[in-house]
């Protein structure tokens, strides 16, 4: 597969992953009041811990997208 085809694949995959990330972020904001107490009873975490875990996961997911999809796509664009 040519370098530009790989780059296109990485960019489309990054786009899909960013849409999933945006969905997760919106759902985390909208369901914070309803899922927080439920998770507190089920898992024994506080509302603050629930928010910290949720938004920490969002940050890690975004970093993974940047490092594993966008960085190689940029390198292939510059190199190709």
N, C-alpha and C positions, 0 to 999 in steps of 0.2 A: 504494500500500500504506500502511496506517495506521502510525503511529509504534509502536504496541504490537505490531503484527505484525513490524515490523523488529526491535524489541527481543527478541521471542521467538526470531526467527531467529538473532540474534547470540548469545543465551544458549545455544541448542542447539548452535550451531557452536563456541562456547567449550567447552562440555561435551565434545564429540567431540574437540576439540584437546587438552584436558586429559587425556583418556583415552589419546590417542596419546603425549602427553608422559610420562605415568606408565609406559606400556609401554616407551618408550625408556629411561627412568631405570632400571627394573627390569632390562631386558636389558643395559644398560651395567654395572650392578653384578654381574650373574650371569656375564657373559661376559668380564669384565675379564682374568681369568687366561688364558683360551684365545685371545681375539682380540688381546690386546696383543702377544704374541710374533709372531703371524702378521702383524700390521700392521707390526711392527718390521722383519721380513724383506722384506715387500712394498713398503712406502713409505719405509723408512729412518727411522722415528721411534722414540723411546724409549718405554718404558711410561709415564713421567711425561708426555711430550708427548701420547701417545694419550689419557690420562685428561683432560688439560687441554683438548684439542680437543673431546672428547666432552662433558664437563660444561660447557664454554663454549657449545657448541651448544645444550645443554639450557637454559641461562640465557637465551640470545638468543631461543629459541623461546618460553619463558615470558613474556619481556618483550613479544614481538610479540603474544601472546594478550591480555595485559593492555591494551596500547595500542590495538590494532586491533579487539578484540572486546568486552572488558569495559568499557572506558571509554565507548565510544559507547552501549552498553546502559544504563549508569548514567545518562548524559545524557538518553537517551530516557525512562527511567523518571522522572527528576526533572521533565523538561519536559512529558511526556505526561500 
